[in-house]
Amino acid sequence: MVKEITYAPKFSKQFKKLDKTYSTRVKKLIEKIIENPHIGKPMMYERKETREVYLPPFRLSYAYDESIEHLYFLDIYPKDEQ
């Protein structure tokens, strides 16, 4: 269970740029991630401790620290910038 949630400045900035339809979809996805932080695909290499969820045409990047039950939303970016 998630006790604390943090939104990175980059995440907040990108979220504000989204139009209403995408922002609504992202909010629903955030709710799902809060319910189950392990739904995202685990990343590898330099982004090892993070997870991503695909929401066409964007990817939502986040990290979950199980030891302190803290969820960090890191970034929203177009898939082609991966």
MODELLER restraints for C-alpha pairs under 7 A, 6 or more apart:
rsr = mdl.restraints
at = mdl.atoms
rsr.add(forms.Gaussian(group=physical.xy_distance, feature=features.Distance(at['CA:1:A'], at['CA:69:A']), mean=6.59, stdev=0.5))
rsr.add(forms.Gaussian(group=physical.xy_distance, feature=features.Distance(at['CA:2:A'], at['CA:34:A']), mean=6.46, stdev=0.5))
rsr.add(forms.Gaussian(group=physical.xy_distance, feature=features.Distance(at['CA:2:A'], at['CA:69:A']), mean=5.01, stdev=0.5))
rsr.add(forms.Gaussian(group=physical.xy_distance, feature=features.Distance(at['CA:2:A'], at['CA:70:A']), mean=5.97, stdev=0.5))
rsr.add(forms.Gaussian(group=physical.xy_distance, feature=features.Distance(at['CA:2:A'], at['CA:71:A']), mean=6.65, stdev=0.5))
rsr.add(forms.Gaussian(group=physical.xy_distance, feature=features.Distance(at['CA:3:A'], at['CA:69:A']), mean=5.54, stdev=0.5))
rsr.add(forms.Gaussian(group=physical.xy_distance, feature=features.Distance(at['CA:3:A'], at['CA:70:A']), mean=6.07, stdev=0.5))
rsr.add(forms.Gaussian(group=physical.xy_distance, feature=features.Distance(at['CA:4:A'], at['CA:69:A']), mean=6.74, stdev=0.5))
rsr.add(forms.Gaussian(group=physical.xy_distance, feature=features.Distance(at['CA:4:A'], at['CA:70:A']), mean=4.85, stdev=0.5))
rsr.add(forms.Gaussian(group=physical.xy_distance, feature=features.Distance(at['CA:4:A'], at['CA:71:A']), mean=6.25, stdev=0.5))
rsr.add(forms.Gaussian(group=physical.xy_distance, feature=features.Distance(at['CA:5:A'], at['CA:70:A']), mean=5.89, stdev=0.5))
rsr.add(forms.Gaussian(group=physical.xy_distance, feature=features.Distance(at['CA:5:A'], at['CA:71:A']), mean=4.78, stdev=0.5))
rsr.add(forms.Gaussian(group=physical.xy_distance, feature=features.Distance(at['CA:5:A'], at['CA:72:A']), mean=5.95, stdev=0.5))
rsr.add(forms.Gaussian(group=physical.xy_distance, feature=features.Distance(at['CA:6:A'], at['CA:71:A']), mean=6.26, stdev=0.5))
rsr.add(forms.Gaussian(group=physical.xy_distance, feature=features.Distance(at['CA:6:A'], at['CA:72:A']), mean=4.82, stdev=0.5))
rsr.add(forms.Gaussian(group=physical.xy_distance, feature=features.Distance(at['CA:6:A'], at['CA:73:A']), mean=6.23, stdev=0.5))
rsr.add(forms.Gaussian(group=physical.xy_distance, feature=features.Distance(at['CA:7:A'], at['CA:72:A']), mean=5.94, stdev=0.5))
rsr.add(forms.Gaussian(group=physical.xy_distance, feature=features.Distance(at['CA:7:A'], at['CA:73:A']), mean=4.89, stdev=0.5))
rsr.add(forms.Gaussian(group=physical.xy_distance, feature=features.Distance(at['CA:7:A'], at['CA:74:A']), mean=6.55, stdev=0.5))
rsr.add(forms.Gaussian(group=physical.xy_distance, feature=features.Distance(at['CA:8:A'], at['CA:73:A']), mean=6.05, stdev=0.5))
rsr.add(forms.Gaussian(group=physical.xy_distance, feature=features.Distance(at['CA:8:A'], at['CA:74:A']), mean=5.22, stdev=0.5))
rsr.add(forms.Gaussian(group=physical.xy_distance, feature=features.Distance(at['CA:10:A'], at['CA:74:A']), mean=6.91, stdev=0.5))
rsr.add(forms.Gaussian(group=physical.xy_distance, feature=features.Distance(at['CA:10:A'], at['CA:75:A']), mean=6.01, stdev=0.5))
rsr.add(forms.Gaussian(group=physical.xy_distance, feature=features.Distance(at['CA:11:A'], at['CA:73:A']), mean=6.60, stdev=0.5))
rsr.add(forms.Gaussian(group=physical.xy_distance, feature=features.Distance(at['CA:11:A'], at['CA:74:A']), mean=5.46, stdev=0.5))
rsr.add(forms.Gaussian(group=physical.xy_distance, feature=features.Distance(at['CA:11:A'], at['CA:75:A']), mean=4.31, stdev=0.5))
rsr.add(forms.Gaussian(group=physical.xy_distance, feature=features.Distance(at['CA:11:A'], at['CA:76:A']), mean=5.91, stdev=0.5))
rsr.add(forms.Gaussian(group=physical.xy_distance, feature=features.Distance(at['CA:14:A'], at['CA:76:A']), mean=6.16, stdev=0.5))
rsr.add(forms.Gaussian(group=physical.xy_distance, feature=features.Distance(at['CA:15:A'], at['CA:23:A']), mean=6.79, stdev=0.5))
rsr.add(forms.Gaussian(group=physical.xy_distance, feature=features.Distance(at['CA:33:A'], at['CA:39:A']), mean=6.64, stdev=0.5))
rsr.add(forms.Gaussian(group=physical.xy_distance, feature=features.Distance(at['CA:37:A'], at['CA:64:A']), mean=6.63, stdev=0.5))
rsr.add(forms.Gaussian(group=physical.xy_distance, feature=features.Distance(at['CA:40:A'], at['CA:51:A']), mean=5.16, stdev=0.5))
rsr.add(forms.Gaussian(group=physical.xy_distance, feature=features.Distance(at['CA:40:A'], at['CA:52:A']), mean=4.91, stdev=0.5))
rsr.add(forms.Gaussian(group=physical.xy_distance, feature=features.Distance(at['CA:40:A'], at['CA:53:A']), mean=4.87, stdev=0.5))
rsr.add(forms.Gaussian(group=physical.xy_distance, feature=features.Distance(at['CA:41:A'], at['CA:51:A']), mean=5.19, stdev=0.5))
rsr.add(forms.Gaussian(group=physical.xy_distance, feature=features.Distance(at['CA:41:A'], at['CA:52:A']), mean=5.19, stdev=0.5))
rsr.add(forms.Gaussian(group=physical.xy_distance, feature=features.Distance(at['CA:41:A'], at['CA:53:A']), mean=6.37, stdev=0.5))
rsr.add(forms.Gaussian(group=physical.xy_distance, feature=features.Distance(at['CA:42:A'], at['CA:50:A']), mean=6.18, stdev=0.5))
rsr.add(forms.Gaussian(group=physical.xy_distance, feature=features.Distance(at['CA:42:A'], at['CA:51:A']), mean=4.43, stdev=0.5))
rsr.add(forms.Gaussian(group=physical.xy_distance, feature=features.Distance(at['CA:42:A'], at['CA:52:A']), mean=6.67, stdev=0.5))
rsr.add(forms.Gaussian(group=physical.xy_distance, feature=features.Distance(at['CA:43:A'], at['CA:49:A']), mean=6.92, stdev=0.5))
rsr.add(forms.Gaussian(group=physical.xy_distance, feature=features.Distance(at['CA:43:A'], at['CA:50:A']), mean=5.71, stdev=0.5))
rsr.add(forms.Gaussian(group=physical.xy_distance, feature=features.Distance(at['CA:43:A'], at['CA:51:A']), mean=5.48, stdev=0.5))
rsr.add(forms.Gaussian(group=physical.xy_distance, feature=features.Distance(at['CA:49:A'], at['CA:63:A']), mean=6.39, stdev=0.5))
rsr.add(forms.Gaussian(group=physical.xy_distance, feature=features.Distance(at['CA:50:A'], at['CA:61:A']), mean=6.88, stdev=0.5))
rsr.add(forms.Gaussian(group=physical.xy_distance, feature=features.Distance(at['CA:50:A'], at['CA:62:A']), mean=5.65, stdev=0.5))
rsr.add(forms.Gaussian(group=physical.xy_distance, feature=features.Distance(at['CA:50:A'], at['CA:63:A']), mean=4.44, stdev=0.5))
rsr.add(forms.Gaussian(group=physical.xy_distance, feature=features.Distance(at['CA:51:A'], at['CA:61:A']), mean=5.83, stdev=0.5))
rsr.add(forms.Gaussian(group=physical.xy_distance, feature=features.Distance(at['CA:51:A'], at['CA:62:A']), mean=5.42, stdev=0.5))
rsr.add(forms.Gaussian(group=physical.xy_distance, feature=features.Distance(at['CA:51:A'], at['CA:63:A']), mean=5.89, stdev=0.5))
rsr.add(forms.Gaussian(group=physical.xy_distance, feature=features.Distance(at['CA:52:A'], at['CA:59:A']), mean=6.40, stdev=0.5))
rsr.add(forms.Gaussian(group=physical.xy_distance, feature=features.Distance(at['CA:52:A'], at['CA:60:A']), mean=5.49, stdev=0.5))
rsr.add(forms.Gaussian(group=physical.xy_distance, feature=features.Distance(at['CA:52:A'], at['CA:61:A']), mean=4.51, stdev=0.5))
rsr.add(forms.Gaussian(group=physical.xy_distance, feature=features.Distance(at['CA:52:A'], at['CA:62:A']), mean=6.28, stdev=0.5))
rsr.add(forms.Gaussian(group=physical.xy_distance, feature=features.Distance(at['CA:53:A'], at['CA:59:A']), mean=5.70, stdev=0.5))
rsr.add(forms.Gaussian(group=physical.xy_distance, feature=features.Distance(at['CA:53:A'], at['CA:60:A']), mean=5.30, stdev=0.5))
rsr.add(forms.Gaussian(group=physical.xy_distance, feature=features.Distance(at['CA:53:A'], at['CA:61:A']), mean=6.72, stdev=0.5))
rsr.add(forms.Gaussian(group=physical.xy_distance, feature=features.Distance(at['CA:54:A'], at['CA:60:A']), mean=6.47, stdev=0.5))
rsr.add(forms.Gaussian(group=physical.xy_distance, feature=features.Distance(at['CA:57:A'], at['CA:78:A']), mean=5.78, stdev=0.5))
rsr.add(forms.Gaussian(group=physical.xy_distance, feature=features.Distance(at['CA:57:A'], at['CA:79:A']), mean=5.92, stdev=0.5))
rsr.add(forms.Gaussian(group=physical.xy_distance, feature=features.Distance(at['CA:58:A'], at['CA:76:A']), mean=6.51, stdev=0.5))
rsr.add(forms.Gaussian(group=physical.xy_distance, feature=features.Distance(at['CA:58:A'], at['CA:77:A']), mean=5.38, stdev=0.5))
rsr.add(forms.Gaussian(group=physical.xy_distance, feature=features.Distance(at['CA:58:A'], at['CA:78:A']), mean=4.27, stdev=0.5))
rsr.add(forms.Gaussian(group=physical.xy_distance, feature=features.Distance(at['CA:58:A'], at['CA:79:A']), mean=5.22, stdev=0.5))
rsr.add(forms.Gaussian(group=physical.xy_distance, feature=features.Distance(at['CA:59:A'], at['CA:76:A']), mean=5.64, stdev=0.5))
rsr.add(forms.Gaussian(group=physical.xy_distance, feature=features.Distance(at['CA:59:A'], at['CA:77:A']), mean=5.47, stdev=0.5))
rsr.add(forms.Gaussian(group=physical.xy_distance, feature=features.Distance(at['CA:59:A'], at['CA:78:A']), mean=6.12, stdev=0.5))
rsr.add(forms.Gaussian(group=physical.xy_distance, feature=features.Distance(at['CA:59:A'], at['CA:79:A']), mean=5.81, stdev=0.5))
rsr.add(forms.Gaussian(group=physical.xy_distance, feature=features.Distance(at['CA:60:A'], at['CA:75:A']), mean=5.88, stdev=0.5))
rsr.add(forms.Gaussian(group=physical.xy_distance, feature=features.Distance(at['CA:60:A'], at['CA:76:A']), mean=4.58, stdev=0.5))
rsr.add(forms.Gaussian(group=physical.xy_distance, feature=features.Distance(at['CA:60:A'], at['CA:77:A']), mean=6.78, stdev=0.5))
rsr.add(forms.Gaussian(group=physical.xy_distance, feature=features.Distance(at['CA:61:A'], at['CA:73:A']), mean=6.36, stdev=0.5))
rsr.add(forms.Gaussian(group=physical.xy_distance, feature=features.Distance(at['CA:61:A'], at['CA:74:A']), mean=5.40, stdev=0.5))
rsr.add(forms.Gaussian(group=physical.xy_distance, feature=features.Distance(at['CA:61:A'], at['CA:75:A']), mean=5.10, stdev=0.5))
rsr.add(forms.Gaussian(group=physical.xy_distance, feature=features.Distance(at['CA:61:A'], at['CA:76:A']), mean=6.29, stdev=0.5))
rsr.add(forms.Gaussian(group=physical.xy_distance, feature=features.Distance(at['CA:62:A'], at['CA:72:A']), mean=5.48, stdev=0.5))
rsr.add(forms.Gaussian(group=physical.xy_distance, feature=features.Distance(at['CA:62:A'], at['CA:73:A']), mean=4.33, stdev=0.5))
rsr.add(forms.Gaussian(group=physical.xy_distance, feature=features.Distance(at['CA:62:A'], at['CA:74:A']), mean=5.01, stdev=0.5))
rsr.add(forms.Gaussian(group=physical.xy_distance, feature=features.Distance(at['CA:63:A'], at['CA:71:A']), mean=5.96, stdev=0.5))
rsr.add(forms.Gaussian(group=physical.xy_distance, feature=features.Distance(at['CA:63:A'], at['CA:72:A']), mean=5.08, stdev=0.5))
rsr.add(forms.Gaussian(group=physical.xy_distance, feature=features.Distance(at['CA:63:A'], at['CA:73:A']), mean=6.53, stdev=0.5))
rsr.add(forms.Gaussian(group=physical.xy_distance, feature=features.Distance(at['CA:64:A'], at['CA:70:A']), mean=5.84, stdev=0.5))
rsr.add(forms.Gaussian(group=physical.xy_distance, feature=features.Distance(at['CA:64:A'], at['CA:71:A']), mean=4.57, stdev=0.5))
rsr.add(forms.Gaussian(group=physical.xy_distance, feature=features.Distance(at['CA:64:A'], at['CA:72:A']), mean=6.22, stdev=0.5))
rsr.add(forms.Gaussian(group=physical.xy_distance, feature=features.Distance(at['CA:65:A'], at['CA:71:A']), mean=6.48, stdev=0.5))
